[in-house]
Amino acid sequence: MRNWVLPEYIEDILPAEAQRIESMRRQILDLLLVHGYQLVTPPMLEFVESLTSGSGSDMNLRMFKMIDQLSGRMIGLRPDITPQTARIDAHLLNCNGITRLCYAGSVLHTIPTGITSTREPFQIGGELYGHIGIESDLEIQRLMLQALAMLKVDNIHLDLGHVAIFRSLVKAAKIPTNLEIELFNALQAKDIPSLQTLCSEFSKGIKKKIGQALMLLPKLYGDKKILTQARNVLPNYPEIRKALDELEAIAKEIKLKNCSLAFDLSDLRGYHYHTGIVFSAYTKDHTNAIALGGRFDEIGKAFGRARPATGFSMDLRELLKLNQPPNLCPKGILAPYRKNDKLLEKKIAQLRKKGKIVIIKLPGQGKNKDTYNCDKKLVLKNKIWEITTI
């Protein structure tokens, strides 16, 4: 980490990396645009209650907070853009039908999510509001996989889960909030000994049955056979049946190319605001998830509209670590500095219009070509400016 005069886990993005991030940002936004997703740019600062609406205590702990000098209220630096897009959908756009939104921007975290992670991820994603069926979940998952394929990320592994399974068990056993949090933490960490200790409190009747089901969740991981196994070993509650039906339907419909699929019924990522199917994408030799998403139907409730919603997001700084090319910026074309040369000005304008980098050599700049980052130059031949190799 380049943290010379910067806080820990905060770093500059240098030219070559910045160029790659910008290229990825443009590609993903262009993909979302042609699928009907409209770009929004929420502010970096908002009142704390707006940024935590529907997202639970985990986002509150990740947020930098301060007092607003104008209003005297507590404001925060956004740790996630999803609550902001939910606010825009519910409070500003206020459409009755389906709304598709996309975004790209930095978020800030008080602590990093992983040992190699930054505290300033560059988050990009798409969200679909106003549709409750699995068709919208499939649309979002396909777009996420398309985006990763477009960025040439291969060997993708997709994990699918459903938070309604855990919620149904907690509700049936009337588990108190403090114990629910402990169970959630143990399941997320796949901490079987802690889970066993917590479930040992459930010794009679329905609670014993629920405790046994909770102990099974970490073992329910694998291919489609896991769904059949889950139907046989988990309580036959309507919410659980519906969740397994939805996961089975996704498995039938989603077409995966160069991608493996597994089901993880103990995956509770984003449990505090996700309400249905959740998913995570991984790739070979990379421990962190490279893209995440799921259904979050209740997140807009605080803004007056608890619309059905689903979406995905990814961190471009995390994706930057994959298949890194040599640390080089695109080379340009070197042009001489000449006053009032209309032909030269016209040629430079034409090249730049085509997307070519043209750098004008300023007076006294020197002869070292490395200072220009150019591998070609403009030369005047027979009153025509031509491109030649340096």
N, C-alpha and C positions, 0 to 999 in steps of 0.2 A: 504494500500500500504506500502511495506517495503522500505521506502525511507530515511533511516538514513543518509547515506553519498552520496546518489544518487539524481540526478535531479528529479523533480516532474514527476509522471507518468512513471518513469523508475524503474524497480525492478529486483532483482535476481530471477532466477528460481532454486529452491532448489531440492535436489535429487529425492524426490517422484514425484514432478511435472515434472521435466526434463525427468524422466523415462516414464511417461505417454505421454508426447509430442513426445518423440522419438518413442514410440510404435505406436502412431497415424500416425506419419510421414511415418514409414515403411509400415504400412497397406495401406495407400492411394497411395504411390508411387508404391507398388506392384500391386495394382488394376490398376493403369494407365499403368504400364509396360505391363501387359498381354493384354491390349487393344491397344498396339502399340505406346504408348507415350514415347518418348525418353527424358531422364533426361538431363537438362542443368543447369549449375551453373554460372550465371553471377556475375561480381564483385560487391562489395558493393559500390565502387566509380566509377563515370563516369563524363564526361563533362556534364554540366547542359543542354546544348541544346539537347543532346542525350536522357536524362532522361525526358525531357518535350515534346519531339517530338510527336505531335498528341494527347497529353493528356490535353492540355488546362491550364488555369491559376490556377485551383484548385490544381494540382500536384505541380506547381511552388511555391505556398504558403505553401505547406506541407513540402518542401524540406529544409534540412540543407545545406548551401552553404559555400564554402571557396575558397581561392586562392591556386592553385597548385604551389608549390615552384619550380617545374621543368619546367613547361611550361608557367607559368604566367597566365593561363586561369582559368576561374571559374569552379570548380568541385562541385558535389553534392553527398550526401548520398542518395541512392535510396529510394523514398517513395512508390514505386510500382515496381514489377518485370515485368509486362506486356510489357512496352516499351522496356525493355531489350531483352525479347524473340522475339519481333517483329524485333529488330535490328539483332539478331542472324539469324532469318529466312530469312530476306531480304538481309543481307550483308555478312554473313559468310556461311550459308548452301546453299542458292541460288538454292533451288530445284524448278523444274517446276511443279511437282505434289503436292499432299497433304502432308503436314508435320504435325506431331503430336509431341508436346513438353510438358514436365512437369518440375516443379521446386519446390524447398522448401528452404526457407531461411528467415532471418530477414529483415525487412524494418524499416525505421525510419521516424517519423512524427514530425514536429515542434510543433504541438498541437494535443491532443488526439481527436479522432472522437466522443467520448462519455464520460460522466462523470465517468464511471467506466473502461474506456478503457486504454490500455497502449499506450505509444508512440513508442513502439518497437514490433509491431505485428510479429508473425512468420507466414509468408504467404506461402501457398502451393496451387498449382493449375495445371490445364491442359489447353492447347490451341491447336486449330486445324486451320491450315492455308491452303488456297488454294481451299476451297469449299464454294460456295455461297448459296446453298439450305438449306431449313429448316432441312434436314436430319442431317446436322452437328450440328445445334442448338439442335436438339433432342439428339444426341449422347452425347453432353456436359452436357445437363441437366440430362440425365439418369445417367451419371457417377457421377455427383455431388450428386444426391439422393442416389445412391449406396454407395458412400463413407460415407454419413451421416448414412445410415442404418447399415453399417459395424461397425461404431463407436457406435452403439446402441443409436443413437439420434432418439427419437420417437416424435409423434405428430407434424410432420413437416407441415408447411404451406408454399406453394409456390406462390409468387406473380409474374405475368407476365405483362410486359408493352412493349411499342414500342416508341422509341424517334422520329421516323419519323413523328408521328402524330403532335407533337408540332412543329417540324421543318417545316412541310408543312404549318402550320398556320402562322408561323413567316414569311416564304418566300412569301406567298400570300399577306400578308398585308404590305410587305416591311418594317418590324419593324426594327428600328436602333439597333445597338449592345448594347448600354447602356440600352435601354428599354427591350431588349430581356433578358439581365442578371437579371433585376429586376423582370420580369415575371417568369423567371426560379426559382429565389429564393423564390418567393411567392408560386409557385406551389409545390416546394419541401417541404416547411414548411406547406403546406395546409392552408396558411394564406388567408382566403377568403376576409376579409375586405381590405387588401392590394391589392389583385388581382382585387377586384371590383374598387378600386380607380384607378389602372393602366389602366384597361379596359374602364373606363369612358372617356378616351381620344379618344376612337374610336367611333365617333358619327355619321359618315356618310358612306353610300355605303358599299363597301366590308369590310372596316375596322370595321364597326359596326357588320357585320356578324361574322367576325373573333373574335371580342371581346366577343360576345355571346358564341362562341364555346370555347374560352379559359376559360370562367366562368364555363362551363359545365364539363371540364376535371376532377376537383377534385371529382365530383359527379359520374363519370363513374368508379365505383369500385364495384366489386362483381363477381358473377359466370358468366357462359357463356351467360346469358341473356343480360349482359352488352354490349357484342359485337353487338347484334341485335339492342339494344337501340342506340349505338354509330353510327351505319349505318343510323339510322333515324334522328339523331339530329346534326351530324357533317357535314360539307360541303363535297360534293361528289367529292373530289379531287382524282386523280389516286394514289397519294402516301398514302393517308389515306385508300383508298379501299385495296390497296396492304398490308398495315400494319395490317388491321383487318383480311384479308384473312390468313395471316401468323399466327396470334394469334389463329384463329379458327382451322387452320390445326394442330398446336401444341396441342391444347386442345383435338383434336380427336385422335392423335397418342400417346401421352405420357400416359403410364400406371402407375397410382399412387397407391402405397400400403401404408396404414397408413399415408396418406398425403392428405391434402386439397389443392384446387387450386382456385385462384382468379385472376382477371384482374384489374390492376391499370393503367389507361391511363394518369394519371398525374405523374407517377413515371419517373423521369428524371435522376436517379442515373447514374453518369458517362456520362452525356449528352455531355460533351466536346469532348469525343472520341468515345462513342458508336454511332453506325449508324443504328441499327435495334432493334431486340428483346432484352430486358433486363429482368433479373429475380433476385429475392431475396428469400432466404429460411429463415424461422423463426421457432421458436419452443416455446412451452408453457412457460410462466413465464420468458421470456428472451426478453428484449426490443430491443436489437441490432440484426441485421441480422447475421446469423451464416454462410452464404455462399452467394456469389454474382456472377453475370456473365452477359454475353451478347455478342452481335456482335459488332466488331470494325474494319470494313473493311478498314479504311483510315489510321490506325496508322503507317503502314510501309512506307507511302508515302515519309517521310523525308529521309528514307534510300534508296530510289530509287525503291521501290516495294510496291505499295498500294494493297496488296493482300487481298482477303476476309478472314476474320478470326473470330473465336468465341472462348470463353473460360469461365472458372469459377475459382474462388479462394476462399479460406477460411483462417481464422486466427486460428491456433491451440491453441493459448493462450486464445482466446475467447471460443473455444470449451472445453477447460480445465475446464471452470466454470460449465459445464453441468454434472449433475449426478456424482458428485465427490465421489469416494470411500474414505474410511479412508486414512489418510495421512501416508501411509506405503510404504516403499520400499520393493521389493521382498526379501524374506529371503534366506540366503545362507547355505552352508554346511561348518562347521569348520573343518579344517585339522591341525594336529600338525606340528610343525616345526622340521624336521628330516633331517640331512645331509646325502646325498648319499643313500637314501632309494629308490631304483629303483621301488619296488612294489608300494610304496606310490605315487611316481611321475607318474607312469603309470596310477594308479587309478584316480588321479586328472586330468590328461590329458583326460582320457576317459569321465569323468563327464563334463568337460568344453566343449568337442566336442559336447556333447548332449545338450549344452545350459544351464547347471546347474552352479549356482554361487558357487565357492569354494574359501573360504578365509583361507589363511594360518595364523595360530596364531604365531605371532612373539615373540621371547624371551623377557620376562619381560612385556608382554602386560597385564597381570592380568587375573582374573578368571571371571569377570562380563560378562555374555553372551550378554548383551545388547550392549556392545561396539563393538561386531562383526556383529550384525544384522543377526544372524544365529539361526535357530531352529533345526538343525541337526548337527551331527558331524561324522567324520570318526574314527572308532575304529578297532584296529588290533585284530582279533580272529582267532586262528588256522592258523596263517600266511596269512590270507586274510583280506584285508581292507573292512569293512562293514559300512553301513550308519545306525546310530541309532538316536533317538530323544534325544535332550539335556534335 
